[in-house]
Amino acid sequence: MNTLQTFLLMFVAFLVVFLQTTVHGLRLVTGAQIDLLPSLMVYAGLNRGLGTITGLALLGGLLHDSLSANALGVSILPLFAVGAFIHYHRGLILKDAPFARFILGLWASAAVPVVTLLVLSNTERQPFIGWFSLWQLIVMSLLGALVTPWWFRFFDWVNGLLSYRTEGMTSFRPDREIKRGR
């Protein structure tokens, strides 16, 4: 079952990258292109293992970079850093609270572009940075924060469809002795 869930997570990452590069309506309205991979990485960091986080960072980063103006592989490190940080501290995070998910999505959606910008500034490509970049960062962070709780609902719904329900309590207590005989 874990392999199926990992495959589904990777497939959703593929769909997210495809949709965020082909659907331009929100980008035309807000002036900023959304990036939902950091919010997906929050879900993976809280609910999956380090191998899945690494695979998601590799696949999502390479797909995102191949369809953007970034140098190939630049997005892998920021995505992995966010996922690994959340995974390492997941025992301290209230992962069932929607507000905590919102705040983690806000932080991840702001951290990934900033770290990507720092990595890009160390290459021969010099990105355009201006005051409008701050607006884009705010819009990307808020949209990522709003989507993050929905990832948890979506994957919980899918896991409910693909797994068996646990059996409820029986009417017999396990510590009860049954006397047999006459």
C-alpha positions as CSV (number, residue, x, y, z in Angstrom):
1,M,0.0,0.0,0.0
2,N,2.9,2.4,0.7
3,T,4.2,2.0,-2.8
4,L,0.8,2.9,-4.2
5,Q,0.7,6.0,-2.1
6,T,4.2,7.0,-3.1
7,F,3.3,6.5,-6.8
8,L,0.1,8.5,-6.3
9,L,2.1,11.4,-4.7
10,M,4.6,11.4,-7.6
11,F,1.7,11.4,-10.1
12,V,0.0,14.3,-8.4
13,A,3.4,16.2,-8.5
14,F,3.5,15.5,-12.2
15,L,0.0,16.8,-12.7
16,V,0.6,19.9,-10.5
17,V,3.7,20.9,-12.5
18,F,1.9,20.3,-15.7
19,L,-1.2,22.3,-14.7
20,Q,0.7,25.2,-13.1
21,T,2.6,25.7,-16.4
22,T,-0.3,25.3,-18.8
23,V,-3.1,27.1,-16.9
24,H,-2.5,30.9,-17.1
25,G,-5.7,32.4,-15.7
26,L,-4.5,33.0,-12.1
27,R,-1.2,34.2,-13.3
28,L,-2.8,36.8,-15.5
29,V,-5.0,38.0,-12.7
30,T,-2.4,38.1,-9.9
31,G,0.8,38.7,-11.9
32,A,2.4,35.7,-10.1
33,Q,2.7,32.1,-11.1
34,I,1.7,29.7,-8.4
35,D,4.0,26.9,-7.3
36,L,2.2,24.1,-5.5
37,L,5.2,21.8,-5.1
38,P,6.3,23.3,-1.7
39,S,2.8,22.7,-0.3
40,L,2.9,19.1,-1.6
41,M,6.3,18.8,0.1
42,V,4.7,19.8,3.4
43,Y,2.3,16.9,3.1
44,A,5.2,14.5,2.2
45,G,7.4,15.8,5.0
46,L,4.7,15.2,7.6
47,N,3.3,11.9,6.3
48,R,6.0,10.0,4.3
49,G,9.5,8.8,4.7
50,L,12.8,10.4,3.7
51,G,13.0,8.3,0.5
52,T,9.7,9.6,-0.7
53,I,10.7,13.2,0.1
54,T,13.9,12.7,-1.8
55,G,12.0,11.2,-4.8
56,L,9.5,14.0,-4.8
57,A,12.2,16.7,-4.6
58,L,14.0,15.1,-7.5
59,L,11.0,14.5,-9.7
60,G,9.2,17.8,-8.8
61,G,12.4,19.8,-9.1
62,L,13.4,18.4,-12.4
63,L,10.0,18.7,-13.9
64,H,9.6,22.3,-12.6
65,D,13.0,23.4,-13.9
66,S,12.5,21.8,-17.3
67,L,9.3,23.8,-17.8
68,S,10.6,27.1,-16.4
69,A,13.5,29.5,-17.0
70,N,15.5,28.0,-14.1
71,A,18.7,26.1,-14.7
72,L,18.0,22.4,-14.6
73,G,18.3,21.0,-11.0
74,V,18.1,24.3,-9.2
75,S,14.8,23.6,-7.5
76,I,15.8,20.2,-6.1
77,L,17.8,21.5,-3.1
78,P,15.2,23.9,-1.8
79,L,12.4,21.4,-2.1
80,F,14.4,18.7,-0.4
81,A,15.6,21.1,2.4
82,V,12.0,22.1,3.2
83,G,10.8,18.4,3.1
84,A,13.7,17.2,5.2
85,F,13.3,20.0,7.8
86,I,9.6,19.3,8.2
87,H,10.2,15.5,8.4
88,Y,12.9,16.0,11.0
89,H,10.7,18.2,13.2
90,R,7.4,16.4,12.5
91,G,7.2,15.1,16.1
92,L,7.0,18.7,17.3
93,I,4.4,19.8,14.8
94,L,0.6,19.6,15.3
95,K,0.0,18.0,12.0
96,D,-3.7,17.5,12.5
97,A,-4.4,21.2,13.1
98,P,-5.4,23.0,9.9
99,F,-3.8,26.3,11.2
100,A,-0.5,24.5,11.6
101,R,-0.8,23.2,8.0
102,F,-1.6,26.7,6.8
103,I,1.5,28.2,8.5
104,L,3.7,25.4,7.3
105,G,2.4,25.9,3.7
106,L,3.0,29.6,4.1
107,W,6.6,29.1,5.3
108,A,7.4,26.4,2.7
109,S,5.9,28.4,-0.2
110,A,8.0,31.4,0.8
111,A,11.2,29.5,1.6
112,V,11.5,27.5,-1.6
113,P,11.5,30.6,-4.0
114,V,13.9,32.5,-1.7
115,V,16.4,29.6,-1.5
116,T,16.0,29.0,-5.2
117,L,16.8,32.6,-5.8
118,L,19.9,32.3,-3.6
119,V,21.1,29.2,-5.5
120,L,20.4,31.0,-8.9
121,S,22.3,34.0,-7.8
122,N,25.4,31.8,-7.5
123,T,25.2,30.6,-11.1
124,E,25.9,32.5,-14.2
125,R,22.2,33.3,-14.7
126,Q,21.3,36.5,-12.9
127,P,17.5,36.7,-12.2
128,F,15.5,39.8,-12.3
129,I,14.7,41.0,-8.8
130,G,12.6,44.1,-8.1
131,W,9.8,45.4,-6.0
132,F,7.3,43.3,-8.0
133,S,9.2,40.2,-6.9
134,L,8.0,40.9,-3.4
135,W,4.4,41.0,-4.6
136,Q,4.9,37.7,-6.4
137,L,6.5,36.1,-3.3
138,I,3.5,37.2,-1.2
139,V,0.9,35.9,-3.7
140,M,2.8,32.6,-4.1
141,S,3.1,32.1,-0.3
142,L,-0.6,32.8,0.4
143,L,-1.8,30.6,-2.4
144,G,0.5,27.8,-1.3
145,A,-0.7,28.2,2.3
146,L,-4.3,28.0,1.2
147,V,-3.8,24.8,-0.8
148,T,-1.7,22.9,1.8
149,P,-4.7,21.8,4.1
150,W,-6.5,20.6,1.0
151,W,-3.6,18.2,0.2
152,F,-4.2,16.5,3.5
153,R,-7.9,16.2,2.8
154,F,-7.3,14.9,-0.7
155,F,-4.8,12.2,0.3
156,D,-6.8,11.2,3.3
157,W,-9.8,10.7,1.0
158,V,-7.8,8.7,-1.5
159,N,-6.2,6.6,1.3
160,G,-9.7,5.9,2.6
161,L,-10.7,4.7,-0.9
162,L,-7.7,2.5,-1.3
163,S,-7.4,0.9,2.1
164,Y,-9.6,-1.3,4.4
165,R,-11.4,0.2,7.3
166,T,-10.4,-0.9,10.7
167,E,-12.8,-3.2,12.5
168,G,-14.5,-1.7,15.4
169,M,-14.6,-3.1,18.9
170,T,-16.3,-6.4,19.4
171,S,-18.8,-7.1,22.1
172,F,-16.4,-9.5,23.8
173,R,-13.6,-8.1,26.0
174,P,-10.2,-9.6,25.5
175,D,-9.7,-10.2,29.2
176,R,-12.9,-12.1,29.7
177,E,-12.7,-15.9,30.3
178,I,-15.1,-18.1,28.6
179,K,-16.1,-21.2,30.6
180,R,-16.8,-24.2,28.6
181,G,-18.3,-27.4,29.7
182,R,-21.4,-28.6,31.6
